[in-house]
Amino acid sequence: LIDPLTSIMSILITTVGIMVLIYSDNYMSHDQGYLRFFAYMSFFNTSMLGLVTSSNLIQIYFFWELVGMCSYLLIGFWFTRPIAASACQKAFVTNRIGDFGLLLGILGLYWITGSLEFRDLFGIVNNLVRNNGIDSLFATLCASFLFVGAVAKSAQFPLHIWLPDAMEGPTPISALIHAATMVAAGIFLVARLLPIFTVIPYIMNLISLIGVITVLFGATLALAQRDIKRSLAYSTMSQLGYIMLALGIGSYRAALFHLITHAYSKALLFLGSGSIIHSMEPIVGYSPDKSQNMVLMGGFTKYVPITRITF
């Protein structure tokens, strides 16, 4: 299925993916898992492209699971570190909650309409709602379950706990997960199913409410962080809240515009922070507690003249 939404998302994923891969070549050159890293990254990009080009809900669910699995492998890339191992498990379990909701929503939608193809689905749902041929409570429940899947993937308020811990992977992975791929999947799902959400009562209010809570919550927590990557992670969560809010009030174009601008800017911020962390390591030591601590970065500009200008 090729439409404006698909083409925008595909361009986004491929361009950010290429930037991250070029950056990783140098960044990961001293790591033992160099080949493993690029295998995971390519698999991740492939799954994500499969997700956005899906024409029905079964395909979406299949690639959704693949993206979840890749994120588990990437976050736990340095699995010998206990923190990274627990972080990838946390991300995996939180996303399984969302996936279960998504599956229930897809099954419920199939039960109501008898179709999973997007082309037929929107028309059938509109007709049923117009002719009152649909139990509004059941429809609202199905739509809520579909939305739960998006909430877990896009790190919205109750299921946001995996996102800051996802910082345990290498920095290029953080850039990819946070900017173009993983968190954009939830936004993509809501944008794709927006014609269904608009005709079912209360769902748009729910989407806006979750968006507003996430905006305030994420921004407040971002201010309190000392770790540069965790601070960026909470900032991502807050910006995704804005996009959810825009979708919830039906402003589709504004949401997609913010998704694009945020994806590129956040990817560059993460890659810049990776450069800073690498330069910090010889000065303060090789532990992430020190090299990622923003308190210790005062007067640091003389060591990174190029990054200073770009960052």
C-alpha positions as CSV (number, residue, x, y, z in Angstrom):
1,L,0.0,0.0,0.0
2,I,1.6,3.3,-1.2
3,D,0.0,6.5,-0.1
4,P,1.4,9.9,1.3
5,L,1.8,8.5,4.8
6,T,3.8,5.5,3.7
7,S,6.0,7.5,1.4
8,I,6.8,10.1,4.1
9,M,7.6,7.4,6.7
10,S,9.7,5.4,4.2
11,I,11.8,8.5,3.3
12,L,12.2,9.3,7.0
13,I,13.3,5.7,8.0
14,T,15.8,5.3,5.1
15,T,17.4,8.8,5.4
16,V,17.9,8.6,9.2
17,G,18.9,4.9,8.9
18,I,21.7,5.8,6.4
19,M,22.9,8.7,8.6
20,V,23.1,6.4,11.6
21,L,24.9,3.6,9.7
22,I,27.5,6.0,8.3
23,Y,28.1,7.4,11.8
24,S,28.2,3.9,13.4
25,D,31.0,2.7,11.1
26,N,33.5,4.8,13.0
27,Y,31.7,4.8,16.4
28,M,31.6,1.0,16.7
29,S,35.0,0.3,15.0
30,H,36.7,-0.7,18.3
31,D,33.8,-2.9,19.5
32,Q,34.0,-6.7,19.3
33,G,30.3,-6.9,18.1
34,Y,30.9,-4.8,15.0
35,L,29.4,-7.3,12.5
36,R,26.6,-8.2,14.9
37,F,25.7,-4.6,15.3
38,F,25.3,-3.9,11.6
39,A,23.3,-7.1,11.2
40,Y,20.8,-6.0,13.9
41,M,20.6,-2.5,12.5
42,S,19.8,-3.6,9.0
43,F,17.2,-6.1,10.2
44,F,15.7,-3.3,12.3
45,N,15.4,-0.9,9.3
46,T,14.0,-3.7,7.2
47,S,11.2,-4.5,9.7
48,M,10.4,-0.9,10.0
49,L,10.0,-0.4,6.3
50,G,7.9,-3.6,6.2
51,L,5.7,-2.1,8.9
52,V,5.0,1.2,7.1
53,T,4.3,-0.4,3.7
54,S,1.8,-2.9,5.1
55,S,-1.7,-2.9,3.5
56,N,-3.5,-4.8,6.2
57,L,-3.5,-5.3,9.9
58,I,-2.0,-8.8,9.9
59,Q,1.1,-7.6,8.0
60,I,1.3,-4.7,10.5
61,Y,1.1,-7.1,13.4
62,F,3.8,-9.3,12.0
63,F,6.3,-6.5,11.4
64,W,5.3,-4.9,14.7
65,E,6.6,-8.0,16.5
66,L,9.8,-8.0,14.4
67,V,10.5,-4.4,15.3
68,G,9.9,-5.3,19.0
69,M,12.3,-8.2,18.7
70,C,15.0,-6.1,17.0
71,S,14.7,-3.4,19.7
72,Y,15.2,-6.1,22.3
73,L,18.4,-7.3,20.6
74,L,19.7,-3.7,20.1
75,I,19.0,-2.4,23.6
76,G,20.7,-5.5,25.1
77,F,23.6,-5.2,22.6
78,W,26.2,-5.1,25.5
79,F,24.4,-7.9,27.3
80,T,27.4,-8.7,29.5
81,R,26.5,-5.5,31.5
82,P,23.8,-6.3,34.0
83,I,22.1,-2.9,33.5
84,A,21.8,-3.4,29.7
85,A,20.4,-6.9,30.2
86,S,17.7,-5.7,32.6
87,A,16.9,-2.7,30.3
88,C,16.3,-4.9,27.3
89,Q,14.1,-7.2,29.3
90,K,12.1,-4.2,30.6
91,A,11.6,-2.9,27.0
92,F,10.6,-6.4,25.8
93,V,8.0,-7.0,28.6
94,T,6.5,-3.4,28.3
95,N,6.1,-3.8,24.5
96,R,4.5,-7.3,25.0
97,I,1.7,-5.6,27.0
98,G,1.1,-3.2,24.1
99,D,1.3,-6.1,21.5
100,F,-1.3,-8.0,23.4
101,G,-3.6,-5.0,23.3
102,L,-3.0,-4.6,19.6
103,L,-3.8,-8.2,18.9
104,L,-7.0,-8.0,20.9
105,G,-8.0,-4.8,19.0
106,I,-7.2,-6.4,15.6
107,L,-9.3,-9.5,16.4
108,G,-12.2,-7.3,17.7
109,L,-12.1,-5.2,14.5
110,Y,-12.1,-8.3,12.4
111,W,-15.1,-9.6,14.3
112,I,-17.0,-6.4,13.7
113,T,-16.1,-5.9,10.1
114,G,-15.0,-9.2,8.7
115,S,-12.0,-7.5,7.0
116,L,-8.4,-6.6,7.7
117,E,-7.6,-4.7,4.6
118,F,-7.4,-0.9,5.1
119,R,-9.2,-0.2,1.8
120,D,-12.3,-2.0,2.9
121,L,-12.0,-1.5,6.7
122,F,-12.6,2.3,6.8
123,G,-15.7,2.1,4.6
124,I,-17.3,-0.8,6.5
125,V,-16.7,0.9,9.9
126,N,-18.2,4.2,8.6
127,N,-21.3,2.4,7.2
128,L,-21.8,0.5,10.5
129,V,-21.5,3.6,12.6
130,R,-23.9,5.5,10.4
131,N,-26.6,2.8,10.4
132,N,-26.0,2.0,14.2
133,G,-25.1,-1.6,13.2
134,I,-22.4,-1.6,15.8
135,D,-22.3,-1.8,19.6
136,S,-20.6,1.5,20.6
137,L,-19.2,0.0,23.8
138,F,-17.6,-2.9,22.0
139,A,-16.2,-0.6,19.2
140,T,-14.8,1.8,21.8
141,L,-13.1,-1.2,23.6
142,C,-11.5,-2.5,20.3
143,A,-10.2,1.0,19.5
144,S,-8.8,1.4,23.0
145,F,-7.0,-1.9,22.6
146,L,-5.5,-0.8,19.3
147,F,-4.4,2.4,21.0
148,V,-2.7,0.5,23.8
149,G,-0.4,-1.0,21.3
150,A,0.6,2.5,20.0
151,V,1.0,3.7,23.6
152,A,3.5,1.0,24.4
153,K,5.5,1.5,21.2
154,S,5.6,5.3,21.4
155,A,6.4,5.4,25.1
156,Q,3.3,7.3,26.2
157,F,2.4,7.9,29.8
158,P,1.6,4.6,31.6
159,L,3.9,2.4,29.4
160,H,6.8,4.9,29.0
161,I,9.0,3.1,31.5
162,W,11.2,1.3,29.0
163,L,12.3,4.4,27.1
164,P,14.9,5.9,29.4
165,D,16.4,2.5,30.1
166,A,16.7,1.9,26.4
167,M,19.7,4.3,26.7
168,E,21.9,1.3,27.8
169,G,22.6,0.4,24.1
170,P,25.2,2.1,22.0
171,T,24.4,5.7,21.1
172,P,23.7,5.1,17.4
173,I,21.0,2.6,18.5
174,S,19.5,5.3,20.8
175,A,19.4,7.7,17.8
176,L,17.6,5.1,15.6
177,I,15.1,3.9,18.2
178,H,14.2,7.4,19.4
179,A,14.2,9.3,16.2
180,A,12.9,7.4,13.2
181,T,12.0,3.9,13.8
182,M,10.7,2.4,17.0
183,V,8.8,5.3,18.6
184,A,7.5,6.4,15.2
185,A,5.7,3.0,14.8
186,G,3.1,3.9,17.4
187,I,2.5,7.3,15.9
188,F,2.2,5.6,12.4
189,L,-0.4,3.1,13.7
190,V,-2.6,5.9,15.1
191,A,-2.2,8.0,12.0
192,R,-3.0,4.9,9.8
193,L,-6.2,4.1,11.8
194,L,-7.3,7.7,12.3
195,P,-10.4,7.3,10.0
196,I,-11.6,4.6,12.4
197,F,-10.7,6.5,15.6
198,T,-12.6,9.6,14.4
199,V,-16.0,7.9,14.1
200,I,-15.8,6.0,17.4
201,P,-16.8,8.1,20.4
202,Y,-14.5,9.0,23.3
203,I,-11.3,7.6,21.6
204,M,-10.1,10.9,20.3
205,N,-10.5,12.4,23.8
206,L,-8.5,9.5,25.2
207,I,-5.7,10.0,22.7
208,S,-5.5,13.8,23.5
209,L,-5.5,13.1,27.2
210,I,-2.7,10.6,27.1
211,G,-0.8,13.1,24.8
212,V,-1.2,16.0,27.3
213,I,-0.1,13.9,30.3
214,T,3.0,12.7,28.4
215,V,4.0,16.2,27.3
216,L,4.0,17.5,30.8
217,F,5.4,14.4,32.5
218,G,8.2,13.9,30.0
219,A,9.3,17.5,29.9
220,T,9.4,17.7,33.7
221,L,11.5,14.6,34.1
222,A,13.9,15.7,31.3
223,L,14.8,18.8,33.3
224,A,15.7,16.7,36.3
225,Q,18.2,14.4,34.6
226,R,22.0,14.5,34.8
227,D,22.7,11.8,32.2
228,I,22.8,13.5,28.8
229,K,21.2,10.5,27.0
230,R,18.4,10.0,29.6
231,S,17.6,13.7,29.4
232,L,17.2,13.4,25.6
233,A,15.1,10.2,26.1
234,Y,12.6,12.1,28.3
235,S,12.6,14.9,25.8
236,T,11.7,12.4,23.0
237,M,8.8,11.1,25.2
238,S,7.5,14.7,25.6
239,Q,7.7,15.5,21.9
240,L,5.9,12.3,21.0
241,G,3.2,13.5,23.5
242,Y,2.8,16.6,21.3
243,I,2.4,14.4,18.2
244,M,-0.2,12.2,20.0
245,L,-2.1,15.4,21.1
246,A,-2.1,16.7,17.5
247,L,-3.5,13.4,16.2
248,G,-6.1,13.3,19.1
249,I,-7.5,16.7,18.1
250,G,-7.6,15.5,14.5
251,S,-4.8,17.7,13.2
252,Y,-3.2,15.1,11.0
253,R,-0.8,17.3,9.0
254,A,0.6,19.1,12.0
255,A,1.3,15.7,13.7
256,L,3.2,14.4,10.6
257,F,5.1,17.7,10.2
258,H,6.3,17.5,13.8
259,L,7.1,13.8,13.5
260,I,9.5,14.6,10.6
261,T,11.2,17.6,12.1
262,H,11.5,15.9,15.5
263,A,13.0,12.7,13.9
264,Y,15.8,14.5,12.1
265,S,16.6,16.9,15.0
266,K,16.6,14.2,17.7
267,A,18.7,11.8,15.6
268,L,21.3,14.5,15.2
269,L,21.2,15.4,18.9
270,F,21.8,11.8,19.8
271,L,24.6,11.4,17.4
272,G,26.1,14.6,18.7
273,S,25.8,13.4,22.3
274,G,27.6,10.2,21.2
275,S,30.5,12.3,19.9
276,I,30.6,14.2,23.2
277,I,30.5,11.0,25.3
278,H,33.4,9.5,23.3
279,S,35.5,12.7,23.8
280,M,34.6,12.7,27.6
281,E,35.8,9.2,28.2
282,P,39.6,9.8,28.1
283,I,39.2,12.8,30.4
284,V,36.8,11.5,33.2
285,G,37.1,7.8,32.8
286,Y,35.3,5.1,30.9
287,S,32.3,4.6,33.2
288,P,28.9,5.8,31.7
289,D,28.1,7.4,35.1
290,K,30.9,9.9,34.5
291,S,31.2,10.2,30.7
292,Q,27.4,10.9,30.3
293,N,27.1,13.2,33.3
294,M,26.2,16.7,32.2
295,V,27.4,18.2,35.5
296,L,31.0,17.2,34.6
297,M,30.8,18.8,31.1
298,G,31.6,22.4,32.1
299,G,34.4,24.0,30.2
300,F,34.5,21.0,27.8
301,T,34.3,23.0,24.6
302,K,38.1,23.3,24.1
303,Y,38.3,19.5,23.6
304,V,35.6,19.2,20.9
305,P,35.9,22.2,18.6
306,I,33.8,20.8,15.7
307,T,31.1,19.3,17.9
308,R,30.8,22.5,19.8
309,I,29.8,24.4,16.6
310,T,27.4,21.7,15.3
311,F,25.8,20.7,18.6
